[in-house]
Amino acid sequence: MARVKALVLTGYGTNCEQESAHAARQSGADEADIAYFSDISSGHVRMESYNFLIFPGGFLDGDDLGSAQAAALRWRFAKTATGEPVIDQLRAFFEAGGIILGICNGFQLLVKLGLLPALEGKYFERQVSLSNNDSARFEDRWVHLSVNRNSPCVFTKGLDNLYLPVRHGEGKIVPLDQATLDALEANNLVALRYVDPESGQPTQEYPLNPNGSPNAIAGLTDPTGRILGLMPHPEAYNHPCNHPGWTRGETSALGLTLLEAGVRYLKAL
């Protein structure tokens, strides 16, 4: 059985690294370390030592230039002290079979780096982006989600519905064009959708869909299923008492179920 070694990347405004590392440990990871981007660029930490990479939420660079845009440029052009492009290390991590979870700001970073959705296997080529919510405001609320059972995503295997918090100002999916949106659907790369809890159907209705994403898209995966990016925060629902209706006896599947599925995938290799 493979050991699961998670690396949570932080720095430059990220502020959910402790919750994310805790969630990874609670989900069965054998190790869950936190490293700053500078640890990677200096060569003190190498991604190849891990098999589970987590890009957590926060306010990367204050969301200047657009959410995670500055961070994407940093990842693309930074080099280690030996002159190795940091992006090459990330590429090698994925090509070696590692799994990647991007939450909120982390999701924004993955799409701007082109790791998602990677249609036709075109990794590191931007095909979609995430932009301002239709409400033109920061959304801090809980949302109902449905899982696409036909998606290849390893993080959502065996799941049906989730109830998780969102907290973002730029969560609306913006595809390159209609053909790109159609391809996301045709290839089942939409892993999660915002739904109406009464009907269970995807919705564009605000605030059930908090940002106005087309086709109610809340999360995307890549063709291998080993990358998941989502706007809701699974790490923020790591104990039953986190549920907003806990004192009324309400409950639902923890957000940890997403991370647990990723851990099970790695342990089975």
C-alpha positions as a Markdown table, in Angstrom:
| # | Residue | x | y | z |
|---|---|---|---|---|
| 1 | Met | 0.0 | 0.0 | 0.0 |
| 2 | Ala | 1.4 | 3.4 | -1.1 |
| 3 | Arg | 2.1 | 6.0 | 1.5 |
| 4 | Val | 0.2 | 9.3 | 1.0 |
| 5 | Lys | 2.4 | 12.3 | 1.3 |
| 6 | Ala | 0.5 | 15.6 | 0.9 |
| 7 | Leu | 2.1 | 18.9 | 0.3 |
| 8 | Val | 0.1 | 22.1 | 1.0 |
| 9 | Leu | 1.5 | 25.2 | -0.7 |
| 10 | Thr | 1.1 | 28.6 | 0.8 |
| 11 | Gly | 2.4 | 32.1 | 0.7 |
| 12 | Tyr | 1.6 | 35.4 | -0.9 |
| 13 | Gly | -1.8 | 35.7 | 0.7 |
| 14 | Thr | -2.9 | 32.1 | 1.0 |
| 15 | Asn | -4.6 | 31.7 | 4.4 |
| 16 | Cys | -6.3 | 28.2 | 4.4 |
| 17 | Glu | -3.1 | 26.2 | 4.6 |
| 18 | Gln | -3.6 | 25.0 | 8.2 |
| 19 | Glu | -7.1 | 23.8 | 7.6 |
| 20 | Ser | -6.1 | 22.1 | 4.4 |
| 21 | Ala | -3.2 | 20.2 | 6.0 |
| 22 | His | -5.5 | 19.2 | 8.9 |
| 23 | Ala | -8.1 | 18.0 | 6.4 |
| 24 | Ala | -5.5 | 15.9 | 4.6 |
| 25 | Arg | -4.4 | 14.3 | 7.9 |
| 26 | Gln | -8.0 | 13.6 | 9.0 |
| 27 | Ser | -8.6 | 12.0 | 5.6 |
| 28 | Gly | -5.9 | 9.5 | 6.0 |
| 29 | Ala | -2.8 | 11.0 | 4.6 |
| 30 | Asp | 0.4 | 9.6 | 6.2 |
| 31 | Glu | 2.0 | 13.0 | 6.0 |
| 32 | Ala | 0.7 | 16.5 | 5.4 |
| 33 | Asp | 3.4 | 19.2 | 5.2 |
| 34 | Ile | 3.0 | 22.9 | 4.5 |
| 35 | Ala | 5.5 | 24.7 | 2.3 |
| 36 | Tyr | 5.9 | 28.3 | 1.1 |
| 37 | Phe | 6.3 | 28.9 | -2.6 |
| 38 | Ser | 9.8 | 30.3 | -1.6 |
| 39 | Asp | 10.6 | 26.8 | -0.2 |
| 40 | Ile | 10.0 | 25.4 | -3.7 |
| 41 | Ser | 11.8 | 28.1 | -5.6 |
| 42 | Ser | 14.8 | 28.0 | -3.2 |
| 43 | Gly | 15.1 | 24.2 | -3.6 |
| 44 | His | 14.5 | 23.5 | 0.1 |
| 45 | Val | 11.4 | 21.5 | -0.8 |
| 46 | Arg | 10.8 | 19.4 | -3.9 |
| 47 | Met | 7.4 | 18.4 | -5.1 |
| 48 | Glu | 8.7 | 15.0 | -6.3 |
| 49 | Ser | 8.9 | 14.0 | -2.6 |
| 50 | Tyr | 5.1 | 14.0 | -2.5 |
| 51 | Asn | 2.2 | 12.4 | -4.3 |
| 52 | Phe | -0.7 | 14.7 | -3.2 |
| 53 | Leu | -0.5 | 18.4 | -3.9 |
| 54 | Ile | -3.0 | 20.8 | -2.4 |
| 55 | Phe | -3.4 | 24.4 | -3.6 |
| 56 | Pro | -5.5 | 26.0 | -0.8 |
| 57 | Gly | -7.7 | 29.1 | -0.7 |
| 58 | Gly | -6.9 | 32.6 | 0.4 |
| 59 | Phe | -6.3 | 35.9 | -1.3 |
| 60 | Leu | -3.3 | 35.3 | -3.5 |
| 61 | Asp | -1.5 | 38.7 | -4.0 |
| 62 | Gly | -4.7 | 40.4 | -2.9 |
| 63 | Asp | -6.4 | 39.1 | -6.0 |
| 64 | Asp | -4.6 | 42.0 | -7.9 |
| 65 | Leu | -4.7 | 41.6 | -11.7 |
| 66 | Gly | -7.6 | 39.1 | -11.2 |
| 67 | Ser | -7.7 | 36.1 | -8.9 |
| 68 | Ala | -4.5 | 34.1 | -9.0 |
| 69 | Gln | -3.2 | 35.8 | -12.1 |
| 70 | Ala | -0.1 | 37.1 | -10.4 |
| 71 | Ala | 0.5 | 33.7 | -8.8 |
| 72 | Ala | 0.2 | 32.0 | -12.2 |
| 73 | Leu | 2.9 | 34.3 | -13.6 |
| 74 | Arg | 5.1 | 33.5 | -10.7 |
| 75 | Trp | 4.7 | 29.8 | -11.2 |
| 76 | Arg | 5.4 | 30.1 | -14.9 |
| 77 | Phe | 8.5 | 32.1 | -14.8 |
| 78 | Ala | 10.2 | 31.5 | -11.4 |
| 79 | Lys | 13.4 | 29.4 | -11.3 |
| 80 | Thr | 15.2 | 27.6 | -8.5 |
| 81 | Ala | 18.6 | 28.6 | -7.3 |
| 82 | Thr | 20.1 | 26.1 | -9.8 |
| 83 | Gly | 18.1 | 27.6 | -12.7 |
| 84 | Glu | 15.4 | 24.9 | -12.9 |
| 85 | Pro | 12.0 | 26.3 | -13.9 |
| 86 | Val | 9.6 | 25.7 | -11.1 |
| 87 | Ile | 6.9 | 24.9 | -13.6 |
| 88 | Asp | 9.0 | 21.9 | -14.8 |
| 89 | Gln | 8.9 | 20.5 | -11.3 |
| 90 | Leu | 5.1 | 20.8 | -11.2 |
| 91 | Arg | 4.9 | 19.2 | -14.6 |
| 92 | Ala | 7.1 | 16.3 | -13.5 |
| 93 | Phe | 5.0 | 15.8 | -10.3 |
| 94 | Phe | 1.9 | 15.4 | -12.4 |
| 95 | Glu | 3.5 | 13.2 | -15.0 |
| 96 | Ala | 4.8 | 10.9 | -12.2 |
| 97 | Gly | 1.1 | 10.1 | -11.2 |
| 98 | Gly | 0.5 | 12.6 | -8.4 |
| 99 | Ile | -2.9 | 14.0 | -7.6 |
| 100 | Ile | -3.7 | 17.7 | -7.3 |
| 101 | Leu | -6.5 | 19.5 | -5.5 |
| 102 | Gly | -7.1 | 23.2 | -6.0 |
| 103 | Ile | -9.6 | 24.9 | -3.6 |
| 104 | Cys | -11.0 | 28.4 | -4.4 |
| 105 | Asn | -7.8 | 30.5 | -5.0 |
| 106 | Gly | -6.1 | 27.2 | -5.8 |
| 107 | Phe | -8.8 | 26.4 | -8.4 |
| 108 | Gln | -8.3 | 29.9 | -9.9 |
| 109 | Leu | -4.5 | 29.2 | -10.1 |
| 110 | Leu | -5.0 | 25.8 | -11.7 |
| 111 | Val | -7.2 | 27.2 | -14.5 |
| 112 | Lys | -4.8 | 30.1 | -15.1 |
| 113 | Leu | -1.9 | 27.7 | -15.3 |
| 114 | Gly | -3.8 | 25.6 | -17.8 |
| 115 | Leu | -3.8 | 22.4 | -15.6 |
| 116 | Leu | -7.5 | 22.5 | -15.8 |
| 117 | Pro | -9.5 | 21.5 | -17.8 |
| 118 | Ala | -6.7 | 20.4 | -20.2 |
| 119 | Leu | -9.1 | 19.5 | -23.0 |
| 120 | Glu | -7.5 | 17.2 | -25.6 |
| 121 | Gly | -4.6 | 16.7 | -23.2 |
| 122 | Lys | -3.5 | 20.3 | -23.7 |
| 123 | Tyr | -1.9 | 20.9 | -20.3 |
| 124 | Phe | -0.5 | 24.3 | -19.3 |
| 125 | Glu | -2.6 | 26.0 | -22.0 |
| 126 | Arg | -5.3 | 28.3 | -20.6 |
| 127 | Gln | -8.8 | 27.3 | -21.9 |
| 128 | Val | -11.1 | 28.7 | -19.2 |
| 129 | Ser | -10.8 | 31.3 | -16.5 |
| 130 | Leu | -12.7 | 32.4 | -13.4 |
| 131 | Ser | -14.0 | 35.9 | -13.1 |
| 132 | Asn | -16.2 | 38.2 | -11.0 |
| 133 | Asn | -19.4 | 36.8 | -9.5 |
| 134 | Asp | -22.6 | 38.0 | -11.2 |
| 135 | Ser | -23.6 | 39.5 | -7.9 |
| 136 | Ala | -20.6 | 41.8 | -8.0 |
| 137 | Arg | -20.0 | 41.0 | -4.4 |
| 138 | Phe | -18.0 | 38.6 | -2.2 |
| 139 | Glu | -20.2 | 35.5 | -1.5 |
| 140 | Asp | -19.9 | 33.8 | 1.9 |
| 141 | Arg | -22.5 | 31.1 | 2.2 |
| 142 | Trp | -23.2 | 27.4 | 2.0 |
| 143 | Val | -24.2 | 25.7 | -1.3 |
| 144 | His | -25.7 | 22.4 | -2.4 |
| 145 | Leu | -23.6 | 20.4 | -4.9 |
| 146 | Ser | -24.2 | 17.4 | -7.1 |
| 147 | Val | -21.5 | 15.1 | -8.3 |
| 148 | Asn | -21.2 | 14.0 | -11.9 |
| 149 | Arg | -21.0 | 10.2 | -11.6 |
| 150 | Asn | -19.7 | 10.0 | -15.2 |
| 151 | Ser | -16.7 | 12.2 | -14.4 |
| 152 | Pro | -13.2 | 10.5 | -14.3 |
| 153 | Cys | -12.4 | 12.5 | -11.2 |
| 154 | Val | -10.7 | 10.4 | -8.5 |
| 155 | Phe | -11.8 | 12.8 | -5.7 |
| 156 | Thr | -15.6 | 12.4 | -6.4 |
| 157 | Lys | -15.8 | 8.6 | -6.9 |
| 158 | Gly | -18.7 | 7.1 | -5.0 |
| 159 | Leu | -20.2 | 10.5 | -4.0 |
| 160 | Asp | -23.6 | 11.9 | -5.0 |
| 161 | Asn | -24.2 | 15.2 | -3.1 |
| 162 | Leu | -22.3 | 17.6 | -0.9 |
| 163 | Tyr | -23.1 | 20.7 | 1.1 |
| 164 | Leu | -20.1 | 23.0 | 1.4 |
| 165 | Pro | -19.3 | 26.6 | 2.1 |
| 166 | Val | -18.1 | 29.1 | -0.5 |
| 167 | Arg | -16.2 | 32.3 | 0.1 |
| 168 | His | -15.1 | 34.1 | -3.0 |
| 169 | Gly | -15.5 | 37.1 | -5.2 |
| 170 | Glu | -14.4 | 35.6 | -8.5 |
| 171 | Gly | -15.9 | 32.2 | -9.0 |
| 172 | Lys | -17.7 | 32.4 | -12.3 |
| 173 | Ile | -16.4 | 30.0 | -15.0 |
| 174 | Val | -15.6 | 31.9 | -18.2 |
| 175 | Pro | -14.7 | 29.4 | -21.1 |
| 176 | Leu | -12.7 | 30.5 | -24.1 |
| 177 | Asp | -15.8 | 30.1 | -26.3 |
| 178 | Gln | -19.0 | 28.1 | -26.6 |
| 179 | Ala | -17.1 | 25.2 | -28.1 |
| 180 | Thr | -14.9 | 24.9 | -25.0 |
| 181 | Leu | -18.0 | 24.9 | -22.8 |
| 182 | Asp | -19.6 | 22.2 | -24.9 |
| 183 | Ala | -16.4 | 20.1 | -24.8 |
| 184 | Leu | -16.4 | 20.3 | -21.0 |
| 185 | Glu | -19.8 | 18.7 | -21.0 |
| 186 | Ala | -19.1 | 16.2 | -23.8 |
| 187 | Asn | -15.9 | 14.9 | -22.0 |
| 188 | Asn | -17.6 | 14.9 | -18.5 |
| 189 | Leu | -15.0 | 17.3 | -17.1 |
| 190 | Val | -17.6 | 19.1 | -15.0 |
| 191 | Ala | -17.1 | 17.3 | -11.7 |
| 192 | Leu | -19.4 | 19.3 | -9.5 |
| 193 | Arg | -22.5 | 21.6 | -10.0 |
| 194 | Tyr | -24.5 | 23.9 | -7.9 |
| 195 | Val | -28.0 | 22.5 | -7.5 |
| 196 | Asp | -31.4 | 23.5 | -6.1 |
| 197 | Pro | -31.8 | 21.3 | -3.0 |
| 198 | Glu | -35.6 | 20.9 | -3.6 |
| 199 | Ser | -35.3 | 19.6 | -7.1 |
| 200 | Gly | -31.7 | 18.3 | -7.1 |
| 201 | Gln | -31.2 | 19.9 | -10.5 |
| 202 | Pro | -28.4 | 22.2 | -11.6 |
| 203 | Thr | -29.4 | 25.9 | -11.2 |
| 204 | Gln | -28.5 | 29.3 | -12.3 |
| 205 | Glu | -30.7 | 30.9 | -9.6 |
| 206 | Tyr | -28.9 | 33.2 | -7.2 |
| 207 | Pro | -27.9 | 32.5 | -4.4 |
| 208 | Leu | -28.1 | 28.8 | -5.0 |
| 209 | Asn | -25.6 | 29.3 | -7.8 |
| 210 | Pro | -23.5 | 32.0 | -5.9 |
| 211 | Asn | -21.5 | 33.3 | -8.9 |
| 212 | Gly | -23.5 | 32.7 | -12.1 |
| 213 | Ser | -21.2 | 30.0 | -13.5 |
| 214 | Pro | -22.7 | 28.7 | -16.8 |
| 215 | Asn | -24.2 | 25.2 | -16.6 |
| 216 | Ala | -23.9 | 25.7 | -12.8 |
| 217 | Ile | -20.3 | 24.6 | -12.8 |
| 218 | Ala | -18.7 | 24.4 | -9.3 |
| 219 | Gly | -15.7 | 22.2 | -10.0 |
| 220 | Leu | -13.7 | 20.9 | -12.9 |
| 221 | Thr | -11.5 | 17.9 | -13.4 |
| 222 | Asp | -8.9 | 17.0 | -16.1 |
| 223 | Pro | -9.1 | 14.0 | -18.6 |
| 224 | Thr | -7.0 | 11.8 | -16.2 |
| 225 | Gly | -9.3 | 12.6 | -13.3 |
| 226 | Arg | -6.3 | 13.2 | -11.1 |
| 227 | Ile | -6.8 | 17.0 | -10.8 |
| 228 | Leu | -9.8 | 18.6 | -9.2 |
| 229 | Gly | -10.5 | 22.3 | -8.9 |
| 230 | Leu | -13.5 | 23.6 | -7.0 |
| 231 | Met | -14.7 | 26.9 | -5.6 |
| 232 | Pro | -16.4 | 25.5 | -2.5 |
| 233 | His | -14.1 | 24.7 | 0.5 |
| 234 | Pro | -14.2 | 21.0 | 1.5 |
| 235 | Glu | -11.5 | 21.6 | 4.1 |
| 236 | Ala | -13.7 | 24.0 | 6.0 |
| 237 | Tyr | -16.3 | 21.2 | 6.7 |
| 238 | Asn | -14.0 | 18.8 | 8.6 |
| 239 | His | -16.2 | 18.2 | 11.6 |
| 240 | Pro | -20.0 | 17.8 | 12.1 |
| 241 | Cys | -20.1 | 21.0 | 14.2 |
| 242 | Asn | -19.0 | 23.0 | 11.2 |
| 243 | His | -22.4 | 22.5 | 9.6 |
| 244 | Pro | -24.5 | 25.7 | 9.9 |
| 245 | Gly | -27.5 | 23.7 | 11.2 |
| 246 | Trp | -25.5 | 21.6 | 13.6 |
| 247 | Thr | -27.3 | 23.0 | 16.7 |
| 248 | Arg | -30.6 | 22.0 | 15.1 |
| 249 | Gly | -29.4 | 18.5 | 14.6 |
| 250 | Glu | -28.7 | 18.9 | 10.8 |
| 251 | Thr | -25.8 | 17.1 | 9.2 |
| 252 | Ser | -24.5 | 16.0 | 5.8 |
| 253 | Ala | -21.4 | 14.3 | 4.3 |
| 254 | Leu | -18.3 | 16.1 | 5.4 |
| 255 | Gly | -16.1 | 17.9 | 2.9 |
| 256 | Leu | -13.4 | 15.5 | 4.0 |
| 257 | Thr | -15.0 | 12.8 | 1.8 |
| 258 | Leu | -13.4 | 14.5 | -1.3 |
| 259 | Leu | -9.9 | 14.2 | 0.2 |
| 260 | Glu | -10.6 | 10.7 | 1.5 |
| 261 | Ala | -11.4 | 9.6 | -2.0 |
| 262 | Gly | -8.1 | 11.0 | -3.2 |
| 263 | Val | -6.2 | 9.2 | -0.4 |
| 264 | Arg | -7.9 | 5.9 | -1.2 |
| 265 | Tyr | -6.9 | 6.3 | -4.9 |
| 266 | Leu | -3.2 | 6.8 | -3.9 |
| 267 | Lys | -3.2 | 4.0 | -1.4 |
| 268 | Ala | -4.6 | 1.6 | -4.0 |
| 269 | Leu | -1.7 | 2.2 | -6.4 |
